[in-house]
Amino acid sequence: MSDGIQNSAIFLLTLGEDEAAEVLKHLGPKEVQKISMAMVELDNLTRDQITGVFHEFVLAASEKTTIGMDSNDYIRKMLTKALGDDKAAGMLDRIMHSSDTSGIESLKWMDPGAVAELIGNEHPQIIATILVHLEPDQAASVMKLFSERTRNDVLLRISTLDGVQPIALRELNDVLGKLMSGGGKGKKTLQGGVSTAAEILNFMGGTLEAEMMENVRNFDPELAQKIEDKMFVFENVLDIDDRGIQLILREVQSESLIFALKGASEELREKIFKNMSQRAAEMMREDLESKGPVKLSEVEANQKEILKVVKRLADEGQIALGGKGGEDEYV
């Protein structure tokens, strides 16, 4: 659990129900889930802990002003300066076009089973268009509930989807009751394509991932190769530089890392150990040895959670992904 999530949980617990509820209204589903889980886990808080959190909040709040409330241009320039043109463009696309698909937010709060039930009988092209607006892990969870035929068909359509025209979004309103709305004339949102298919496949799990990739390969070997080149799996953590590994380790719980490393190569384990303190590395080695056999499903689940952290840090421009589909290296 990161310090930010824990501090947020402590802060909201001390605010009271009504005030905390007002704050949570402004957060996304993932943030609400993480903070709520952290609140459940909090126990025996000391006065010093609470005082420390409020002190941090006061310092942070004192630095905020109302300047720049209409700040699209400022945000664009800031992100471009911080992340570079390519990374900033990807993040800006997610931020700036969100008003075109505001209705999709309702799906992000729904259980994957409910989403699958809602859209499962629609045409595969409609399903593909909807799924590319969800987070990759949620889209993967929904796709797991479809039949094999539907899964494969939808993935192919996601892979070859070249943006979504506003008229298509308006048609989806008719199908899903104003679930999404169209944008400006001639504008395209940039979801879909090889990268989106690869992100979703990263969360599908070994067996399903292999089956779906084989189907794509049979349909179009060149397309399959493009998807594979964009995929990032746990072993690709090897391609991240030491600075990036250290940033990742700060946000990953030791227990989760132990499970994940159970299914990792010796080379990857050594890279992780190298970026820990000597004492922490020794303790991790001992924990790995004493853990004994673990279920493959547990290994994969924890690796996926760590990959979520990796992806988030990459999206924020804090780390560069090397190897397959990686970003440019730092210089």
N, C-alpha and C positions, 0 to 999 in steps of 0.2 A: 504494500500500500504506500503510495507516495505521500510526502509530508503535506502537499497541498490538499489532497483529498481528506486526510485525517484532520487537518486544521479546519477545513470547511465543515466537516462533520461535528467537530467540537463546537464551532461557532454557532451552527444551526441548533444544536441541542440546547444551548444556553439562551437562545433568543426567545423560545416559546413557540407553541404550535402555530398560531396565526401568522406571526412574523416569518417563521421558517417556511410556511406554506407559500407565502407571497414570493419569497426568494426562489423557491423551487419551480414556480410557474415560469420563470425566465430561463430555465436550464433545459437542455436536451435530454432525451431518454437515457442515454448512456451515462451522462453526468449524474442524473437523479439516481440511477441504479447503483453507481459506484459510491456515491455519498451516503445513500440509504444503507448499503451493506456496511460501510465504515461506521455508521451510527450504531448499528446493531452490535458491532464488535467492540465498541468502546466500553471500558469497564474501569471503575475506581479512578476516575479523573481527579487529579490534585488541583488545588487552588492555583499553584504555580503554572500548571499546564494551561488552565483556562486564561489566566492573566497574560501568559505569553502569547496566546492566540489573539486575544483582543488587542494587545500591544502591536502585533504585526498588522492587524486590520486597521487600526488607527493610523499607523504610518503609511500604509498603502492608500487609504482613503484620503489622507491629507495631500497626497500628490495628484489627486484627480481634480479636473476642472471641467467646466461645461464647454470649453473651447473645442471646436472641431466636431460638433454634433452632426453637422452635415459634411461628412468627411470622406466620401468615396475617393476623391482625388488624392487626399492625404494618405489614405490607407494603401492605395495603389502604389504611390511613390515610396512609402515606407517599406512595404513588402518587397518591392523590386530592389530597393537599395540593400535590404537585409538578406534576401534570398537569391538575388539574381533573376534575370528575365524568365528563364524556363520554369524554375520552381515557383516563382511568384505568379506566373500565368496560371498554373494548375490550381493554386490555392484561391486566386481571385475568381477563377471560373466557378469554383464551388460556392464562394461567398456571394458574388455579384448577381448570379442568375437565380438565386434561391427563390426570389419572388415569383418566378415563372412556374414554380412547382410547389407552391406553399401547401397545397392540399395533400401532398405526399407525406407531410409531417405526421398526419394521423396514422399512417401505416407504420411509421417508425416506433410508435408506442404499442403496437399490437404484437401479440405472441405469434411466432412463425406459423404455428398451426392455424391461427385465425386468418393470417394473410394468405396462406396456401388455400384455405377453404374459400376465401373471397375471390381469388383470381384464378384458381386452378382449372376452371372450366372455360376460361377465355381462350382466344386464339393465341398460339405460342408467340406471335409477334407482339401482341398486347402484353403478355406476361413479361417478355424480354424488356419491353419499353418501361414497364413498371419497376422491374428488379434493378435496373441500372441506376435508379434514383435512391435505392436503399444502400446502407453500408454493406461492404462485401461479406462480412460475417453473417449479417442478417439475411442477405440474399441467398447465401449458401445454405443456411438453415431452412429456408423456405423451399429451395430446390430439392433438398434431401427428401421432402415429403411428396414430391411428384413421382409419377411412374418413370421408369428408365427412359422410355421413349420420349416423354415430355421433357425430361431433364436434358437429354441430348439435343433435342430440337431447339429448346430455349437457349442453350449454351451457344449453339451455332449462330443463332440470330443475334445474340449479344455480341459475339465475336465480329460480326459483319455489320453491326449497327453503326451508322455514320451520322451521329447526331440525331436529335429529335426536333422536327419542325413544330412550330406553335400549333398548326392545324391538327397535328397528331395528338398534342396534349389536350386540345379542346374536344377531340373525339373521345379521348379517355374520360373526360368529364361525363359524357353521356353514358359510358359503360359503367363507371364507378361512382356516379353521383357526385360530380364536382370534386373528384379526388385530386385532380391536377388542373391547372389553368394555363392558357397559352400566353406567350410573351409578345414582344414587338414584331412587326411585320418583317419577314425575311430572316429573323434571328434564329440561330440554332443553339441548343444547349449541347455540350460536348460530351455527354455520357455515351457509354457504349464503346464497342471496339475491342481490339485485342487486349489492351491493358486492363479493362474492366473484367473481361472474361478470366484473365490470369488472376486478378485479385480475388474473384469469387472462388475459383478453383483452389486457391491457397487455403481456403477454409473448408473444403469439402471432405478432407480426410483421404488417407492413402488409397483404399480400395475404390471408392467412388471416383476419386480424381483420376486414377489410372484408367478406369472403364470409360469415363467421359472423354479423356484425351485420346484413347484408342478410336473412339467413334469419330472424333474430329479428324484424326489422322487418316482414317479410311475415306472420309469425305473430301479432305483437302490437306495433303501432307505439308504443303507450304504454310498454310494457315496454322496447323498444329505446331510447327516449328516456331512461328512467330509468337504464339501463346506461351510456349515453353521458355522462350528467351526472356519473356516478361515476368515469369513466375519467380517468386522468392520463397524458398523453403528454409527450414531451420538450419540446414547445413550451410546455407549461403551466408549465415552470420560470420563464417570464416573470412568472408571478403570485406567485412567492415573493419576499419582501422581501430587501433587501440583506444583512441579518444572516444570513438563511438561506442565501443564495448563498455567502457567505463560509464558512459552516460546511461546505457541500457541497464547495467547492473544496479544503478542507483534506484531504478524504478521497478525492479523485479524482486519478489519475495524469495527468500532462500529456499523454502520448501518447494515452491513452484520450479525453481531452477534445478533442484535435485532431481525431480521427476523428469524434467525436460532433458537433462544431461544423461539420464539412463539410456536414452535412445540415440545419443550423439556419438560421433566418431571420437577416437582418442585425440586426434588433432584438434578438433573443436574444443574438447574439454580442456586441453592444455592452453589453448588461447584464452579461454575464460579464466582459468587459474592464474595465468600470467598477469591479468589485469585486476587481480585482487591483492590485498595485502597478504604477506606470507602466512600470517596466522589464519586469516579467513580462508585462504586456499587449502591449508592443511585441514581445517575443520570441514570444509566442503568435501574433500577427498574421503575423510573418515565417514561422513554422513552417507556418501555414495556407496561405500563398501558395506556399511551396516544396514543399508536400506533393504537389500535382498531383492528378489524378483518383483517386478511391478507389472500391472496390466498395460498392454500396448495402448489401450484406449486412454489410460491416464497419462501416459507419456505424450501422446498426440495432443490431448486436451491442453496440457501445460505448455507444450511447444507453441500451440496456436495462441495462447494468451500472451506469451512472450513476443510472438510475431506481431501481435496487435500493438504492443509497446514500440517495437521496431518501426512499424509502419507509421505510427503517429509521430515519432521523433523525426522520421524521414520527411513526412508531410510538413512538419514545422521547420524543416531546414536545419535541424540540429545535428543530424548525422547524414552521411552519404552512403548509399547502398552500392556496393561494388558487385562485380560478377554479372550474372544474368539480370538484364534490365536495370542495372544499377545507375545511379546518378554520377555526375562527374566527381572526381576525387578532389579533396581539398588541396590547395597549393599555397 
